[in-house]
Amino acid sequence: MANIHSQKKRILRAERERVENRRYTSKIKTYFRRLEEGTAADDANAEENAATHRELVKTIDKAVKRGALHRNNGARKKSRAARLLTGRGGEA
């Protein structure tokens, strides 16, 4: 445990930031799972998939803006989501 007051504050702040970043990454994974399941099931729920895709892209942009994700990582995830939505070239 740190003895210096500013370091104690920094530890608390780092924990809060870690939880916030974890919230973003967890939400992104959840939207990816929904998008994969939605596109794998059938094309009948295309509007639901489009809404999930919009939320996913919005969340990725927020995470990149906050620094929870690197911008290249965010761009890769958005590209992967677009491929899932269109049905071209999915990953195993």
Secondary structure as the mmCIF struct_conf table of DSSP 4:
data_model
#
loop_
_struct_conf.conf_type_id
_struct_conf.id
_struct_conf.beg_label_comp_id
_struct_conf.beg_label_asym_id
_struct_conf.beg_label_seq_id
_struct_conf.end_label_comp_id
_struct_conf.end_label_asym_id
_struct_conf.end_label_seq_id
BEND BEND1 ILE A 4 ILE A 4
HELX_RH_AL_P HELX_RH_AL_P1 HIS A 5 ALA A 41
BEND BEND2 ASP A 43 ASP A 43
TURN_TY1_P TURN_TY1_P1 ALA A 44 ASN A 45
HELX_RH_AL_P HELX_RH_AL_P2 ALA A 46 ARG A 66
TURN_TY1_P TURN_TY1_P2 GLY A 67 GLY A 67
BEND BEND3 ALA A 68 LEU A 69
HELX_RH_AL_P HELX_RH_AL_P3 ARG A 71 THR A 86
TURN_TY1_P TURN_TY1_P3 GLY A 87 GLY A 87
BEND BEND4 ARG A 88 GLY A 89
#
